[in-house]
Amino acid sequence: MDFDIIQGEAIKRDGTMHVHVEKDNGKAVSVQILGNTVIAFKTEIEY
């Protein structure tokens, strides 16, 4: 699955991300995020 995200226009910190998700049996096994962005926060998700 691939999609693009446009963010930050309201605060004049424009950024564009391209997200690529690889799935196996319907579950995400790899996520890649590429682009020109500003990091606002960082987290890890465990399930």
Contacts in CASP RR format, 6 or more apart in sequence:
PFRMAT RR
TARGET T0000
AUTHOR 0000-0000-0000
METHOD contacts of the structure
MODEL  1
MDFDIIQGEAIKRDGTMHVHVEKDNGKAVSVQILGNTVIAFKTEIEY
1 20 0 8 1.000
1 21 0 8 1.000
1 23 0 8 1.000
2 18 0 8 1.000
2 19 0 8 1.000
2 20 0 8 1.000
2 21 0 8 1.000
3 18 0 8 1.000
3 19 0 8 1.000
4 16 0 8 1.000
4 17 0 8 1.000
4 18 0 8 1.000
4 19 0 8 1.000
5 16 0 8 1.000
5 17 0 8 1.000
5 18 0 8 1.000
5 19 0 8 1.000
6 14 0 8 1.000
6 15 0 8 1.000
6 16 0 8 1.000
7 14 0 8 1.000
7 15 0 8 1.000
7 16 0 8 1.000
7 17 0 8 1.000
7 37 0 8 1.000
8 14 0 8 1.000
8 15 0 8 1.000
8 38 0 8 1.000
13 38 0 8 1.000
15 35 0 8 1.000
15 36 0 8 1.000
15 37 0 8 1.000
15 38 0 8 1.000
16 35 0 8 1.000
16 36 0 8 1.000
16 37 0 8 1.000
17 33 0 8 1.000
17 34 0 8 1.000
17 35 0 8 1.000
17 37 0 8 1.000
18 33 0 8 1.000
18 34 0 8 1.000
18 35 0 8 1.000
19 31 0 8 1.000
19 32 0 8 1.000
19 33 0 8 1.000
19 34 0 8 1.000
20 31 0 8 1.000
20 32 0 8 1.000
20 34 0 8 1.000
21 28 0 8 1.000
21 30 0 8 1.000
21 31 0 8 1.000
21 32 0 8 1.000
22 28 0 8 1.000
22 29 0 8 1.000
22 30 0 8 1.000
22 31 0 8 1.000
23 29 0 8 1.000
END
